[in-house]
């Protein structure tokens, strides 16, 4: 019997240690799983590809066509005038301006376009785009004008 009593405390200690380890490791495993899910959820969806759309001119109110190419959060933004306004198009039309895209919270993207980098006097502007679905982006320029882009 003395022999059995000698083993009971050791068995109790082993069980207690195992339960203590489970108590510590289970929450740690859950926390790591949640962290992995959060990191995955915060990875911005790719905007890579060609997008086209429309907006209005800040000066004349005329409709403008937009052609955007994006790869790895950089690319080009090109304005063109519809055929009816083609005669009034200036030197900034039809030229690809460099753009930069920065992911923002809530499936939004801050876009900066620098037309003056190539031609002095061409527009420098920014807008915020929100992903509506995989094929549509809607946004607002800093001056309040709306824009809509559709993936091609």
C-alpha positions as CSV (number, residue, x, y, z in Angstrom):
1,X,0.0,0.0,0.0
2,X,2.8,2.3,0.8
3,X,4.0,1.8,-2.8
4,X,0.6,2.9,-4.1
5,X,0.6,6.0,-2.0
6,X,3.9,7.0,-3.4
7,X,2.5,7.0,-6.9
8,X,-0.7,8.9,-6.3
9,X,0.9,12.3,-5.7
10,X,3.1,11.9,-8.8
11,X,0.1,10.9,-10.9
12,X,-1.9,13.8,-9.5
13,X,1.0,16.2,-10.3
14,X,1.2,14.8,-13.9
15,X,-2.6,15.2,-14.4
16,X,-2.5,18.7,-12.9
17,X,0.4,19.7,-15.1
18,X,-1.3,18.4,-18.2
19,X,-4.5,20.3,-17.4
20,X,-2.5,23.4,-16.7
21,X,-0.8,23.1,-20.1
22,X,-4.1,22.7,-21.8
23,X,-5.4,25.7,-20.0
24,X,-2.5,27.8,-21.3
25,X,-2.1,26.3,-24.8
26,X,-5.8,26.3,-25.8
27,X,-6.3,30.1,-25.5
28,X,-2.9,30.6,-27.2
29,X,-4.0,28.4,-30.1
30,X,-7.3,30.2,-30.4
31,X,-5.5,33.6,-30.3
32,X,-3.1,32.6,-33.0
33,X,-5.9,31.3,-35.2
34,X,-7.8,34.6,-34.8
35,X,-4.7,36.6,-35.6
36,X,-4.1,34.5,-38.8
37,X,-7.7,35.1,-39.8
38,X,-7.4,38.9,-39.1
39,X,-4.2,39.2,-41.2
40,X,-5.8,37.3,-44.0
41,X,-9.0,39.4,-43.9
42,X,-6.9,42.6,-44.0
43,X,-5.0,41.7,-47.1
44,X,-6.4,44.0,-49.8
45,X,-8.0,42.4,-52.8
46,X,-6.2,43.0,-56.0
47,X,-7.3,45.7,-58.3
48,X,-4.9,44.5,-61.0
49,X,-6.2,44.9,-64.5
50,X,-8.0,47.3,-66.7
51,X,-10.9,49.5,-65.5
52,X,-13.0,52.0,-67.5
53,X,-15.6,54.4,-66.4
54,X,-16.9,58.0,-66.4
55,X,-16.9,61.2,-64.4
56,X,-17.6,64.8,-65.2
57,X,-15.2,67.6,-65.8
58,X,-14.5,69.8,-62.8
59,X,-14.4,72.9,-65.0
60,X,-17.0,72.4,-67.7
61,X,-19.2,69.6,-66.3
62,X,-18.9,67.7,-69.5
63,X,-18.7,63.9,-69.3
64,X,-15.2,62.4,-69.3
65,X,-14.2,58.8,-70.1
66,X,-11.7,57.2,-67.8
67,X,-9.3,54.3,-68.7
68,X,-7.2,52.9,-65.8
69,X,-4.6,50.2,-65.8
70,X,-3.4,48.9,-62.4
71,X,-0.7,46.4,-61.4
72,X,0.6,46.0,-57.9
73,X,-1.1,49.3,-56.6
74,X,0.5,51.5,-59.4
75,X,-0.5,52.2,-62.9
76,X,-1.9,54.8,-65.3
77,X,-5.1,56.9,-65.5
78,X,-6.1,58.3,-68.9
79,X,-8.9,60.8,-69.6
80,X,-10.5,60.9,-73.0
81,X,-13.4,63.0,-74.2
82,X,-16.5,61.4,-75.7
83,X,-16.7,61.8,-79.5
84,X,-19.1,64.8,-79.1
85,X,-16.5,66.7,-77.1
86,X,-13.4,65.5,-78.8
87,X,-12.7,68.8,-80.6
88,X,-12.6,70.5,-77.2
89,X,-10.1,68.1,-75.7
90,X,-6.8,69.6,-74.6
91,X,-3.3,68.3,-74.5
92,X,-3.9,66.4,-71.3
93,X,-6.5,64.1,-72.9
94,X,-5.4,60.7,-74.2
95,X,-2.2,60.7,-72.1
96,X,-1.6,58.1,-69.4
97,X,-1.0,59.8,-66.1
98,X,0.9,57.9,-63.3
99,X,-1.3,56.7,-60.5
100,X,-0.7,55.2,-57.0
101,X,-3.2,53.2,-55.1
102,X,-3.1,52.9,-51.3
103,X,-5.5,50.4,-49.6
104,X,-7.7,51.9,-46.8
105,X,-9.9,50.2,-44.3
106,X,-13.4,49.1,-45.3
107,X,-12.5,47.8,-48.8
108,X,-11.6,51.4,-49.9
109,X,-8.6,52.7,-51.8
110,X,-7.0,56.1,-51.9
111,X,-5.9,56.9,-55.4
112,X,-3.4,59.7,-56.3
113,X,-2.9,60.8,-60.0
114,X,-0.1,63.1,-61.1
115,X,-0.8,64.4,-64.6
116,X,1.7,67.2,-64.1
117,X,4.6,64.8,-63.9
118,X,4.6,64.6,-67.7
119,X,3.0,67.8,-68.9
120,X,2.9,71.0,-66.9
121,X,-0.6,72.2,-66.3
122,X,-2.2,68.7,-66.5
123,X,-4.3,67.8,-63.4
124,X,-3.0,66.4,-60.1
125,X,-5.8,64.9,-58.2
126,X,-6.9,62.3,-55.7
127,X,-10.0,60.3,-55.1
128,X,-11.3,57.5,-52.8
129,X,-12.7,54.4,-54.4
130,X,-14.8,51.8,-52.7
131,X,-15.1,48.2,-54.0
132,X,-18.8,47.5,-54.6
133,X,-18.0,44.0,-55.9
134,X,-15.3,42.3,-58.0
135,X,-16.1,44.3,-61.1
136,X,-17.3,47.7,-59.8
137,X,-15.5,50.6,-58.0
138,X,-17.3,53.8,-57.1
139,X,-15.7,56.8,-55.7
140,X,-15.5,60.5,-55.0
141,X,-12.9,62.9,-56.0
142,X,-11.5,65.3,-53.4
143,X,-13.7,68.1,-54.9
144,X,-16.8,65.9,-54.5
145,X,-17.3,64.7,-58.1
146,X,-18.4,61.1,-58.4
147,X,-16.6,58.4,-60.4
148,X,-17.5,54.9,-61.4
149,X,-15.1,52.3,-62.8
150,X,-15.9,48.8,-64.2
151,X,-13.4,46.0,-64.6
152,X,-12.8,45.0,-68.2
